[in-house]
Amino acid sequence: MQTADIDTFVKHRLAPVRQQVQLLLRRSATARSTALLLIHAAGCALMLAAPLISIVAGAGVVQLYNSIRGPLDWFLIEVLCAAALFSAYLSVQLFSLKPATPAGVCIDPSSEPELHDMLARRASHFKVPVAGNIVLTTQAELRIVATPMWPVPLGHRFTLCAGAPLLLFCTRAQLRLAMAGAVASAAADRSRLDGRLQQACADWPLILASVSDADNLLARLLVKPLQHIVDASDALGAPLRDDWRRQLGRWVLENSDEKSAGDFLANQIVAAAFLQKQYWPMILKAAERCPTPVVKAFSHLPLLLDKTLNRQLAKRWLIQAQTAGEQHKTGVRDLLAEFRIEHLRWTGRAHPSAFEALFKSATILKQLDQFWQRDIEPEWRRRHARFQNDRIRFTQLEKRAASEDGLRAESALRYIRLVPHFLEMPETLSRYSNVYNNNRDDPKVCFAAGLALLRAGATDEGRHAVERAADLEPGLAKRVKAIIKEHHQAAWASGVDLDTQPAREGYA
């Protein structure tokens, strides 16, 4: 029997067993926890193998040396000495690794004693060993992050990650409440098995990253086995994951009145949405013009908040968060349903905010600017290079689009993607129409051009283009129907006069 036949036979015989194991792990929380324990134990054994071998081999050398009886004993001593020395060499490399702690601007206790006192009181109350480690980050977050001190998921150092954008939205009272919730969530995770398992699942990627960054023999030996540990723990630990936003929100709702909890949750959602959907896209657009990040993203943030954020935008973001399904990472809808809260309302940004109350000097914002510029520089350079390449490519495609042959297939799709980056809205409509008319036999181009036309406001032509794509490729019919329905609902909600022609039967 050939090797290929043997592999096929083994896979065929093992497939039912694999399916039964997967079904058991999905249905049984106990089986899943047991499997995770075994995986974490295997990972710890893998990481600690070198020091354990070194200790055992050294003890064997001492034992044999005290009772030598012949040449064989000397040979065994030499073998054990070699094993002990080699393992000791790997152990030195192992314990020189330090998993990375959360990045940010470290807050010195001498410069900001109030924030450290606030954390120390809550850490003492909930018995969480947060030894004054506070970093100011660039995200809308307030959470305790545990990082393994060594390349094994056993001992941890704890850091409070306080996002400057969130502090600009919250009041001092909301910060106290949220900090208590963050510390309480960390304490709850440490007191239960699922929390420990979840923490170990978060530790292995950090350990793998530290091993991968080391250019030594240990790294070459451990990277592949560690990758299997990370993959297995990630797959089995998925049901245990509870996003820190949901944990924090649940504690705040359980331990405060409805108004205080609702105000904090609304501030948290609006701050995160402002960064993700408005502020960072606006800031990163500067990468198109400048090859290095010279923008002072945080020194200007308080002023830009007052100028660019309005209640209508905040209301829309809150509605989106509260109507999103389970895939939405904040889990706001389920959280509000759990506590029977109908909806959240944003009352506006706090004045003075917790940030303004705690940090009297603007120096901290300058330090945050410098940290952000160093952190974003690789991504900034990639964006700048990509934009310059897109500009050259767009110029070439624009010339070809104006020729008699026009653009076809992948070139047409790339042109549709690049048009809105280099032309104003009125000019884009004619470009989309020309590409659509030249590719009426290509379902992919018709679909892409139709979507672009709909987004640009050409409702009639955009609808006809996506319907044409569905006619050419029936597999797109359901998606086209959903897109047309969504477009009609959005137009109706904004009060826009809809098409003079109704959608074709089957797409209405």
C-alpha positions in Angstrom: 0.0 0.0 0.0 1.4 3.4 -1.0 1.9 6.3 1.4 -1.0 8.3 -0.1 -3.4 5.3 0.3 -2.3 5.0 3.9 -3.0 8.7 4.6 -6.4 8.4 3.0 -7.3 5.3 5.0 -6.2 6.9 8.3 -8.1 10.1 7.6 -11.2 8.1 6.6 -11.1 6.0 9.8 -10.4 9.0 12.1 -13.0 11.4 10.6 -16.0 10.0 12.7 -13.9 10.1 15.9 -12.9 13.7 15.2 -16.5 14.7 14.6 -17.6 13.0 17.9 -14.9 14.8 19.8 -15.8 18.2 18.3 -19.5 17.6 19.1 -18.6 16.7 22.7 -16.5 19.8 23.2 -19.3 22.0 21.8 -22.0 20.5 24.0 -20.1 19.9 27.3 -18.5 22.8 29.2 -16.8 20.3 31.5 -15.2 18.5 28.6 -14.1 21.8 27.1 -12.6 23.0 30.4 -10.8 19.7 30.8 -9.4 19.9 27.3 -8.2 23.4 28.0 -6.5 22.4 31.2 -4.7 19.6 29.4 -3.6 22.0 26.6 -2.3 24.6 29.1 -0.5 21.8 31.1 1.1 20.6 27.8 2.2 24.2 27.0 3.7 24.6 30.5 5.5 21.3 30.2 6.9 22.4 26.8 8.1 25.7 28.2 9.6 24.3 31.4 11.1 21.2 29.8 14.6 22.7 29.6 15.0 23.8 33.2 13.4 20.5 34.5 15.8 18.4 32.4 18.7 20.6 33.6 17.7 20.0 37.3 17.1 16.3 36.8 20.3 15.8 34.9 22.3 17.7 37.4 20.9 15.7 40.3 21.7 12.5 38.3 25.3 13.7 37.9 25.7 14.3 41.7 24.1 10.9 42.5 26.3 8.9 40.1 29.5 10.8 41.1 29.1 9.7 44.7 28.8 6.0 43.7 31.1 5.4 40.7 31.7 1.7 40.0 33.1 1.6 36.6 33.6 3.1 33.1 29.8 2.9 32.4 29.1 5.3 35.3 31.7 7.8 33.9 30.0 7.6 30.5 26.6 8.2 32.0 28.0 11.2 34.0 29.4 12.7 30.8 26.0 12.2 29.0 24.1 13.8 31.9 26.6 16.7 32.1 26.1 17.4 28.4 22.3 17.3 28.8 22.4 19.5 31.9 24.6 22.1 30.2 22.6 22.2 27.0 19.3 22.4 29.0 20.8 25.2 31.2 21.8 27.1 28.1 18.2 26.9 26.8 16.9 27.8 30.2 18.9 31.0 30.2 17.4 31.9 26.9 14.0 31.0 28.2 14.0 33.1 31.3 15.5 36.1 29.4 12.2 36.4 27.5 9.7 38.9 28.9 6.2 39.0 27.3 5.3 42.5 26.3 3.2 44.6 28.7 0.5 47.0 27.4 1.9 49.9 25.5 1.2 53.5 26.5 2.5 56.5 28.5 3.3 55.4 32.0 1.7 57.5 34.7 4.2 58.3 37.5 2.7 58.2 41.1 4.6 61.3 42.0 3.1 63.4 39.2 -0.5 62.0 39.4 -1.0 60.7 43.0 -4.8 61.0 42.9 -5.2 58.5 40.1 -2.8 56.0 41.8 -4.6 56.4 45.1 -7.9 55.8 43.4 -6.5 52.6 41.9 -4.8 51.5 45.2 -8.0 51.8 47.2 -10.0 49.7 44.8 -7.3 47.1 44.3 -7.0 46.7 48.1 -10.8 46.3 48.4 -11.0 43.6 45.7 -7.6 42.1 46.5 -6.1 42.5 43.1 -2.3 43.0 43.0 -2.2 46.1 40.9 1.0 47.6 42.2 0.5 51.1 40.8 1.0 50.2 37.2 -1.0 52.7 35.1 -0.5 53.5 31.4 -2.4 56.1 29.4 -3.4 54.6 26.1 -4.8 55.9 22.8 -8.0 53.9 22.8 -11.4 54.4 24.5 -10.7 51.8 27.2 -10.5 51.4 31.0 -9.5 47.8 32.0 -7.0 45.8 34.0 -4.7 43.8 31.7 -2.7 40.8 33.1 0.6 40.0 31.5 2.7 36.9 32.4 6.0 37.8 34.1 7.7 34.8 32.5 7.1 32.8 29.4 4.6 30.5 31.2 1.0 31.5 32.0 1.5 31.3 35.8 2.6 34.5 37.5 1.2 37.8 36.2 1.8 41.6 36.5 -1.4 43.7 36.4 -1.7 47.1 34.6 -4.5 49.5 34.4 -5.0 50.7 30.8 -6.7 54.1 31.0 -7.7 55.4 27.5 -7.2 59.2 27.2 -10.2 59.5 24.8 -12.6 57.8 27.3 -11.3 60.0 30.1 -12.2 63.0 28.0 -15.8 61.9 27.9 -16.3 60.8 31.5 -16.8 62.7 34.7 -14.7 62.1 37.7 -17.5 60.2 39.4 -18.0 58.0 36.3 -14.2 57.3 36.3 -14.3 56.1 40.0 -17.3 53.8 39.2 -15.7 52.4 36.1 -12.3 51.8 37.8 -14.1 49.9 40.5 -15.8 47.8 37.8 -12.5 47.1 36.0 -10.8 46.0 39.2 -13.8 43.9 40.3 -13.9 42.2 36.9 -10.2 41.3 37.2 -10.8 40.0 40.7 -13.8 37.9 39.6 -11.7 36.3 36.8 -9.0 35.3 39.2 -11.5 33.6 41.6 -13.0 31.1 39.1 -11.6 28.4 36.9 -13.1 29.7 33.7 -11.5 33.1 34.4 -8.1 31.4 34.9 -8.5 29.4 31.7 -9.5 32.5 29.8 -6.5 34.4 31.1 -4.2 31.5 30.0 -5.7 31.6 26.6 -4.8 35.3 26.4 -1.3 34.6 27.7 -0.2 32.1 25.1 -0.2 34.6 22.1 1.9 37.0 24.2 4.3 34.2 25.0 4.5 33.1 21.3 5.2 36.7 20.3 8.1 37.0 22.7 9.5 33.7 21.6 9.1 34.6 17.9 10.9 37.9 18.4 14.0 36.2 19.9 16.6 35.2 17.4 18.1 32.2 19.2 18.1 28.4 19.3 15.2 28.2 21.8 13.0 30.2 19.5 13.7 27.9 16.5 12.8 24.9 18.7 9.6 26.3 20.3 7.8 28.4 17.7 6.0 25.7 15.8 4.9 23.7 18.9 3.8 26.9 20.6 1.8 27.9 17.5 -0.2 24.6 17.9 -0.8 25.5 21.6 -2.1 28.9 20.7 -4.4 27.6 17.9 -5.9 24.9 20.2 -6.4 27.2 23.1 -7.9 29.9 20.9 -10.4 27.5 19.4 -11.4 25.9 22.7 -11.4 29.2 24.7 -13.7 31.0 22.3 -16.9 30.2 24.4 -15.2 31.4 27.5 -14.4 34.9 26.2 -16.4 37.7 27.7 -15.4 41.1 26.3 -14.0 43.5 28.9 -16.6 46.1 27.9 -19.5 43.7 28.7 -17.9 42.7 32.0 -17.4 46.3 33.0 -20.8 47.4 31.9 -22.4 44.5 33.8 -20.7 45.4 37.0 -21.6 49.1 36.6 -25.2 48.3 36.0 -25.3 46.0 39.0 -23.7 48.4 41.4 -25.1 51.8 40.6 -28.3 53.5 39.7 -29.7 53.2 36.2 -29.0 56.9 35.2 -25.3 56.8 36.3 -24.8 53.4 34.6 -26.6 54.6 31.4 -24.6 57.8 31.2 -21.3 55.9 31.5 -22.2 53.2 28.9 -23.4 56.0 26.5 -20.1 57.8 26.9 -18.1 54.6 26.4 -20.0 53.8 23.2 -19.8 57.3 21.8 -16.1 57.7 22.5 -15.3 54.4 20.8 -17.5 55.2 17.8 -16.0 58.7 17.5 -12.5 57.3 17.3 -13.2 54.4 15.0 -15.7 56.1 12.6 -14.7 59.7 12.5 -11.5 60.8 14.3 -8.9 58.2 13.2 -10.1 58.1 9.5 -9.7 61.9 9.5 -6.3 61.8 11.1 -4.9 59.0 9.0 -6.0 60.7 5.8 -3.0 63.0 6.4 -0.8 60.0 5.5 -1.7 60.6 1.9 0.2 63.9 1.9 3.0 63.4 4.5 5.3 60.4 4.7 5.9 60.7 8.4 3.3 61.2 11.2 3.8 64.8 12.4 0.1 65.3 13.4 -0.4 66.0 17.1 -3.4 63.8 17.4 -4.0 64.2 21.1 -2.9 67.7 21.8 -5.7 68.8 19.4 -8.2 66.2 20.5 -10.2 68.2 23.1 -10.7 71.1 20.7 -11.6 68.8 17.8 -14.1 67.0 20.0 -16.0 70.2 20.7 -16.0 71.2 17.0 -16.7 67.9 15.2 -18.9 65.8 17.6 -22.6 66.6 17.7 -25.6 65.0 19.3 -27.1 63.7 16.0 -24.0 61.7 15.3 -23.8 60.4 18.8 -27.5 59.4 18.7 -26.9 57.4 15.4 -23.9 55.6 16.9 -25.9 54.7 20.0 -28.8 53.3 18.0 -26.4 51.3 15.9 -24.7 49.8 19.0 -28.1 49.0 20.6 -29.5 47.3 17.5 -26.4 45.3 16.5 -26.4 41.6 16.8 -24.2 39.2 18.8 -21.3 39.9 16.4 -21.0 43.4 17.8 -18.1 43.2 20.3 -19.6 45.5 22.9 -22.7 43.3 23.4 -24.8 46.4 24.3 -28.1 45.1 23.2 -27.9 41.9 25.3 -26.6 43.9 28.3 -29.5 46.3 28.2 -32.0 43.5 27.8 -30.5 41.7 30.7 -31.1 44.7 33.0 -34.4 45.8 31.3 -33.1 49.2 30.1 -35.0 50.4 27.0 -32.4 52.6 25.5 -29.3 54.8 26.1 -29.1 58.6 25.7 -26.0 60.7 25.4 -26.2 63.9 27.5 -23.0 65.4 26.0 -19.3 65.4 26.8 -18.5 66.1 30.5 -17.2 69.6 31.4 -14.8 69.3 33.2 -14.0 65.8 32.2 -12.1 63.3 34.3 -9.0 63.9 32.2 -9.1 67.6 32.8 -9.7 67.1 36.5 -6.8 64.7 37.0 -4.2 66.0 34.6 -3.6 69.7 35.2 -0.7 70.0 32.7 -0.8 69.6 29.0 2.5 67.7 29.1 0.8 64.4 29.3 -1.0 65.0 25.9 2.4 65.9 24.3 3.8 62.6 25.7 0.8 60.8 24.2 1.4 62.5 20.9 5.0 61.3 20.8 4.0 57.7 21.8 1.3 57.6 19.1 3.6 59.0 16.5 6.2 56.2 17.3 3.6 53.5 17.4 1.8 54.5 14.2 4.9 55.2 12.1 5.1 51.8 10.3 1.4 51.8 9.5 1.6 55.5 8.4 4.5 54.8 6.0 2.6 51.9 4.5 -0.5 54.0 4.0 1.6 56.8 2.4 3.3 54.3 0.0 0.0 52.7 -0.8 -1.6 56.0 -1.6 1.2 57.1 -3.9 1.1 53.7 -5.7 -2.7 54.1 -6.0 -2.3 57.6 -7.5 0.1 56.3 -10.2 -2.3 53.4 -10.9 -5.3 55.7 -11.0 -3.6 58.0 -13.5 -2.9 55.0 -15.8 -6.4 53.6 -15.5 -7.9 57.0 -16.1 -6.1 57.2 -19.4 -7.2 53.7 -20.4 -10.8 54.4 -19.3 -10.9 57.4 -21.7 -9.8 55.3 -24.6 -12.1 53.5 -27.0 -11.5 50.1 -25.5 -12.2 51.2 -21.9 -11.5 49.1 -18.9 -12.5 45.4 -18.4 -12.5 42.8 -15.6 -10.0 43.4 -12.8 -8.8 46.8 -14.1 -12.4 48.0 -14.1 -12.9 46.8 -10.5 -9.7 48.5 -9.4 -10.7 51.7 -11.1 -14.1 51.7 -9.3 -12.3 51.3 -6.0 -9.8 54.1 -6.7 -12.2 56.7 -8.2 -13.7 58.1 -4.9 -10.1 58.6 -3.5 -9.1 61.0 -6.3 -12.3 62.6 -7.7 -15.1 64.7 -6.2 -18.5 63.2 -5.9 -20.1 64.8 -9.0 -17.2 63.6 -11.2 -17.5 60.0 -9.9 -21.0 59.4 -11.3 -19.9 59.7 -14.9 -16.9 57.4 -14.3 -19.1 54.7 -12.7 -21.7 54.9 -15.5 -19.0 54.6 -18.2 -17.5 51.5 -16.5 -20.9 49.9 -16.1 -22.0 50.5 -19.7 -18.7 49.1 -21.0 -19.0 45.9 -18.8 -22.7 45.0 -19.0 -21.7 41.4 -19.5 -19.5 41.1 -16.4 -21.6 40.5 -13.2 -18.7 41.5 -10.9 -18.2 44.8 -12.5 -21.9 45.5 -12.8 -22.3 44.7 -9.1 -19.4 46.9 -8.0 -20.5 49.8 -10.2 -24.0 49.5 -9.0 -23.0 49.6 -5.3 -20.8 52.7 -6.1 -23.6 54.4 -7.9 -26.0 53.8 -5.0 -23.6 55.2 -2.5 -23.0 58.2 -4.7 -26.7 59.0 -4.9 -27.6 57.7 -8.4 -30.4 55.5 -7.2 -32.0 54.5 -10.5 -28.9 53.6 -12.4 -27.3 51.9 -9.4 -30.4 49.7 -8.8 -30.4 48.7 -12.5 -26.7 47.9 -12.4 -27.0 45.5 -9.4 -30.2 44.0 -10.8 -28.2 43.4 -14.1 -25.5 41.6 -12.0 -28.1 39.4 -10.4 -29.5 38.5 -13.9 -26.0 37.5 -15.1 -25.2 35.6 -11.9 -28.3 34.3 -10.0 -26.2 33.6 -6.9 -26.2 37.4 -6.3 -30.0 37.7 -6.2 -30.5 37.5 -2.5 -27.7 39.9 -1.8 -29.0 42.4 -4.4 -32.5 42.2 -2.9 -31.1 43.0 0.6 -29.0 45.9 -0.8 -32.0 47.5 -2.5 -34.2 47.0 0.5 -31.5 48.6 2.8 -31.1 51.5 0.4 -34.8 52.2 0.3 -35.0 52.1 4.1 -32.1 54.4 4.5 -33.5 56.8 1.9 -37.0 56.7 3.5 -35.5 57.4 7.0 -33.6 60.4 5.7 -36.6 61.8 3.9 -35.1 61.6 0.4 -37.5 61.3 -2.5 -37.1 57.8 -3.8 -37.0 56.6 -7.4 -39.5 57.6 -10.0 -39.5 53.9 -11.1 -40.2 51.1 -8.8 -37.8 48.2 -8.4 -38.4 45.2 -10.6 -40.5 42.4 -9.4 -38.5 40.1 -7.1 -36.2 43.0 -5.9 -38.7 45.3 -4.3 
